[in-house]
Amino acid sequence: MKPAQSDSRQLERENERLCREVERLQQELTERDKKLADAEKQIADLERKLALRQQNSTTTSKPPSSDGRAGEQRLRGSRRKKNQRKPGGQPGHRGHWRGLAPLSRVERVIEVFPPKCRHCESRLSRKMPTRGEARRHQVTELPPIEAHITEYQCPCVVCPECGKATQAELPREAQGQFGPQLTALIAYLTVVCRMPRRVVQELLGQVLGIPLSLGSIQNFVGRSQRSGRRALRGTGAATAS
């Protein structure tokens, strides 16, 4: 065998070995890329689950009742570091108090006289002289709230000419069973304050003494919403014109 042919075959074998090595390395690289992609996907899933577990009522708009046992529990109490100052007003701080209402707003004035002298315990009377201005103290309270009920009576009047009876029509402001102020209050509580219908029902019954069914409250809300839409359409038409 000639040396040139031997060298050629040796080069071919070496080339085949190198090709097989390159193919093996490419296959390993492909498997490593696949494992790396799977690992990155697992890391992303773990990070997402960890973020969900750390969400509670302190980091989201979720209510405290949804915290449960899972996830990071909300910290109780203040996160501020405790210091040596006592709670409440500090020395040198000017106090703030409720001012007195003018006498024109006062419904009733009660004079309170001491029954006896705190120095010698002698009896005192209202006819004795006083010194300086009296100490004023005001108590603000709600008056008893009761519903104002107006009854409209429409009798049948007999005509002296024809002898037939005619019954009067209800005034326009008396249409329906509830007045505009009560209707506006229910609309304000349910629409603006977003109070549940049952809470509004209990408030009207216990505070105002007005028993209402949930269906009546819903009818109030529906009429208010329809009136609001009509008002908006009227405003839009006036603006367009």
C-alpha positions as CSV (number, residue, x, y, z in Angstrom):
1,M,0.0,0.0,0.0
2,K,1.3,3.3,-0.9
3,P,2.0,5.9,1.8
4,A,-0.3,8.4,0.2
5,Q,-3.3,6.1,0.3
6,S,-2.6,5.2,3.9
7,D,-2.5,8.8,4.9
8,S,-5.8,9.5,3.0
9,R,-7.6,6.6,4.8
10,Q,-6.2,7.8,8.1
11,L,-7.5,11.3,7.4
12,E,-10.9,9.9,6.4
13,R,-11.1,7.9,9.7
14,E,-10.1,11.0,11.7
15,N,-12.7,13.1,9.8
16,E,-15.4,10.5,10.6
17,R,-14.4,10.5,14.2
18,L,-14.5,14.2,14.4
19,C,-18.0,14.3,12.7
20,R,-19.3,11.8,15.2
21,E,-17.8,13.9,18.1
22,V,-19.4,17.1,16.7
23,E,-22.8,15.3,16.4
24,R,-22.5,14.0,19.9
25,L,-21.7,17.5,21.2
26,Q,-24.6,19.0,19.3
27,Q,-26.9,16.4,20.8
28,E,-25.7,17.2,24.3
29,L,-26.0,20.9,23.7
30,T,-29.6,20.4,22.5
31,E,-30.4,18.4,25.6
32,R,-28.8,21.0,27.9
33,D,-30.9,23.8,26.2
34,K,-34.0,21.8,26.7
35,K,-33.2,21.2,30.4
36,L,-32.3,24.9,30.8
37,A,-35.7,25.9,29.3
38,D,-37.5,23.5,31.6
39,A,-35.6,24.9,34.6
40,E,-36.5,28.5,33.6
41,K,-40.1,27.5,33.3
42,Q,-40.1,25.9,36.7
43,I,-38.4,28.9,38.3
44,A,-41.1,31.2,36.7
45,D,-43.9,29.0,38.1
46,L,-42.3,29.0,41.5
47,E,-41.9,32.8,41.5
48,R,-45.6,33.2,40.4
49,K,-46.8,30.9,43.2
50,L,-44.6,32.6,45.8
51,A,-46.0,36.0,44.7
52,L,-49.5,34.7,45.1
53,R,-48.8,33.3,48.5
54,Q,-47.3,36.6,49.6
55,Q,-50.4,38.5,48.6
56,N,-52.7,39.4,51.5
57,S,-54.9,42.3,52.8
58,T,-51.8,44.5,53.4
59,T,-50.4,44.3,49.8
60,T,-53.7,44.1,47.8
61,S,-57.3,45.2,48.0
62,K,-58.3,41.8,49.3
63,P,-60.2,41.8,52.7
64,P,-58.4,40.5,55.8
65,S,-60.7,37.5,56.0
66,S,-59.1,36.2,52.8
67,D,-55.6,35.9,54.3
68,G,-56.3,32.5,55.8
69,R,-53.4,30.3,56.9
70,A,-51.5,30.4,53.6
71,G,-49.2,33.1,52.5
72,E,-47.5,35.8,54.5
73,Q,-49.7,36.8,57.4
74,R,-50.4,40.5,57.9
75,L,-48.4,42.1,60.6
76,R,-50.5,43.0,63.6
77,G,-50.0,46.4,65.2
78,S,-47.9,49.2,64.0
79,R,-44.7,48.6,62.0
80,R,-43.1,51.7,63.4
81,K,-40.3,51.2,65.9
82,K,-41.3,51.8,69.5
83,N,-39.8,54.8,71.1
84,Q,-39.7,56.2,74.7
85,R,-42.5,58.7,74.2
86,K,-45.8,57.9,75.9
87,P,-49.0,57.8,73.8
88,G,-51.2,60.9,73.7
89,G,-50.3,64.6,73.9
90,Q,-46.7,65.5,74.6
91,P,-45.5,68.2,77.0
92,G,-45.6,71.6,75.3
93,H,-48.2,70.5,72.7
94,R,-51.1,72.9,72.3
95,G,-54.4,71.1,72.9
96,H,-57.3,71.1,70.4
97,W,-60.9,71.1,71.5
98,R,-64.3,71.5,70.0
99,G,-65.4,75.2,69.9
100,L,-68.7,76.4,71.3
101,A,-71.6,76.9,68.9
102,P,-73.2,80.5,68.9
103,L,-76.1,81.1,71.2
104,S,-78.4,81.4,68.2
105,R,-77.8,77.7,67.5
106,V,-78.5,76.7,71.1
107,E,-82.0,75.2,71.6
108,R,-82.0,75.1,75.4
109,V,-79.9,76.6,78.2
110,I,-79.8,75.0,81.6
111,E,-78.2,76.8,84.6
112,V,-76.5,74.5,87.0
113,F,-75.9,76.0,90.5
114,P,-73.8,74.4,93.2
115,P,-75.9,73.2,96.1
116,K,-73.3,74.0,98.7
117,C,-69.9,75.8,99.2
118,R,-67.0,73.5,98.6
119,H,-64.9,75.5,101.0
120,C,-67.2,75.6,104.1
121,E,-70.1,73.4,102.9
122,S,-72.7,76.2,103.5
123,R,-75.9,75.9,101.5
124,L,-76.0,78.1,98.4
125,S,-79.1,79.4,96.5
126,R,-79.8,80.9,93.1
127,K,-80.4,84.3,94.6
128,M,-76.8,84.7,95.8
129,P,-74.4,86.9,93.8
130,T,-72.1,85.3,91.3
131,R,-68.5,86.2,90.2
132,G,-67.2,86.3,86.6
133,E,-68.7,84.6,83.6
134,A,-70.3,81.2,83.9
135,R,-68.5,78.2,82.6
136,R,-70.2,77.1,79.3
137,H,-70.4,73.5,78.3
138,Q,-72.5,72.3,75.3
139,V,-73.8,68.8,74.5
140,T,-74.8,68.1,70.9
141,E,-77.5,65.5,70.4
142,L,-79.9,64.3,67.8
143,P,-83.6,65.1,68.3
144,P,-86.1,62.2,68.3
145,I,-86.5,61.3,64.7
146,E,-90.0,60.3,63.6
147,A,-91.5,60.0,60.1
148,H,-93.9,62.8,59.2
149,I,-97.0,61.2,57.7
150,T,-99.6,63.2,55.8
151,E,-103.0,61.7,55.0
152,Y,-105.0,62.9,52.0
153,Q,-108.7,62.3,52.2
154,C,-110.7,62.6,49.0
155,P,-114.4,62.4,49.7
156,C,-117.0,61.9,47.0
157,V,-119.0,65.2,46.7
158,V,-122.6,64.9,45.4
159,C,-123.5,67.4,42.8
160,P,-126.8,69.2,43.6
161,E,-127.6,69.7,39.9
162,C,-127.2,66.1,38.5
163,G,-127.1,64.2,41.8
164,K,-123.9,62.3,40.8
165,A,-120.8,62.1,43.0
166,T,-117.3,63.3,42.1
167,Q,-114.2,62.2,44.0
168,A,-111.2,64.6,44.1
169,E,-107.9,63.7,42.4
170,L,-104.8,63.4,44.5
171,P,-102.4,66.3,44.1
172,R,-99.4,65.8,42.0
173,E,-97.0,66.0,45.0
174,A,-99.0,63.2,46.7
175,Q,-98.6,60.6,44.0
176,G,-97.0,57.5,45.5
177,Q,-96.7,56.5,49.1
178,F,-93.4,58.1,49.9
179,G,-92.2,61.7,49.6
180,P,-89.3,63.1,47.7
181,Q,-87.0,63.6,50.7
182,L,-87.4,59.9,51.8
183,T,-86.8,58.8,48.2
184,A,-83.7,61.0,48.0
185,L,-82.4,59.6,51.3
186,I,-82.8,56.0,50.1
187,A,-81.1,56.8,46.8
188,Y,-78.2,58.4,48.6
189,L,-77.7,55.5,50.9
190,T,-77.9,52.8,48.2
191,V,-76.3,54.5,45.3
192,V,-73.8,57.0,46.7
193,C,-72.9,55.3,50.0
194,R,-73.3,51.8,48.4
195,M,-75.0,50.4,51.4
196,P,-76.7,47.0,51.0
197,R,-80.5,47.0,50.6
198,R,-81.0,45.0,53.8
199,V,-78.9,47.5,55.9
200,V,-80.9,50.4,54.5
201,Q,-84.1,48.5,55.4
202,E,-82.9,48.0,59.0
203,L,-81.8,51.6,59.3
204,L,-85.1,53.0,58.1
205,G,-87.1,50.6,60.4
206,Q,-85.0,51.0,63.6
207,V,-83.9,54.7,63.4
208,L,-86.8,56.3,61.5
209,G,-89.6,53.9,62.3
210,I,-90.4,53.4,58.6
211,P,-91.0,49.7,57.8
212,L,-90.1,49.0,54.2
213,S,-89.7,45.8,52.2
214,L,-86.7,45.1,50.1
215,G,-88.8,45.2,47.0
216,S,-89.9,48.8,47.8
217,I,-86.3,49.9,48.3
218,Q,-85.3,48.3,45.0
219,N,-88.2,50.2,43.3
220,F,-86.8,53.4,44.8
221,V,-83.4,52.7,43.4
222,G,-84.8,51.9,40.0
223,R,-86.8,55.1,39.8
224,S,-83.7,57.1,40.9
225,Q,-81.5,55.5,38.3
226,R,-84.1,56.2,35.6
227,S,-84.5,59.8,36.7
228,G,-80.7,60.2,36.6
229,R,-80.5,58.8,33.1
230,R,-83.3,61.1,31.9
231,A,-81.5,64.1,33.4
232,L,-78.3,63.1,31.7
233,R,-80.0,62.8,28.4
234,G,-81.6,66.2,28.8
235,T,-78.3,67.7,29.7
236,G,-76.6,66.1,26.7
237,A,-79.4,67.4,24.4
238,A,-79.2,70.9,25.8
239,T,-75.4,70.9,25.3
240,A,-75.6,69.6,21.8
241,S,-78.1,72.3,20.8
